[in-house]
Amino acid sequence: SPLIKYHAIVNRSNDDVAKNYAAARTALGPHELAYFRKVLEKLVECGNEFLETQQQQQQQQGSRKRNRIAIVGCIGALNKMDLINLRTELEGPHQDKLSIAQTEMALEIMESEGWLVPAAPPGEEDGDDDNHNSDGSDDDEQPKKRKRKPSRKSLRGACFSIGPRTFMELGEFLQNCGFPEERMPQSILHRS
């Protein structure tokens, strides 16, 4: 699948411009922010679990296959239903405060602001299909129906992953959630 590259300029200063932009753009309340934190923690956890599974499979296969794990970024992705259900895991003052409609609205805001991006589920981007032999026939002797993988476009909106804005503005938080530092996207700091 094609590699998507994001380029951005981020004002990380604590100046009036940054404060005015942040205050004007905050559309999420305290319950939605607690939910966003839970979403990021779960996405990092899913990405780490997927990487561990891939590494174990490669070790079992004797590393015959080339390593196809992305070099940077989080490959964890969750479908929209799983993300909506995360609202039930909120604790303390945030417990039972978000309805399904509020949660869907929060997800839409997170996507529109670049905190989350639509993504294919882990493992479906590499194009491998273990159910087919090298001649294209199915391993099981069922009537031959050609299995089609959904295209990336058809998965749009089905799953979400960590967006570029999250990496740029919340990189330290992601690392505190267990995201490996060596997988963080490149940042170039320019001071003027």
Secondary structure, 3 states (H helix, E strand, C coil): CCCCCCCCCCCCCCCHHHHHHHHHHCCCCHHHHHHHHHHHHHHHHHHHHHHHHHHHHHHHCCCCCCCCCCCCCCCCCEEHHHHHHHHHHCCHHHCCCCCHHHHHHHHHHHHHCCCEEECCCCCCCCCCCCCECCCCCECCCCCCCCCCCCCHHHHECCEEEECHHHHHHCHHHHHHCCCCHHHCCCCCCCCC
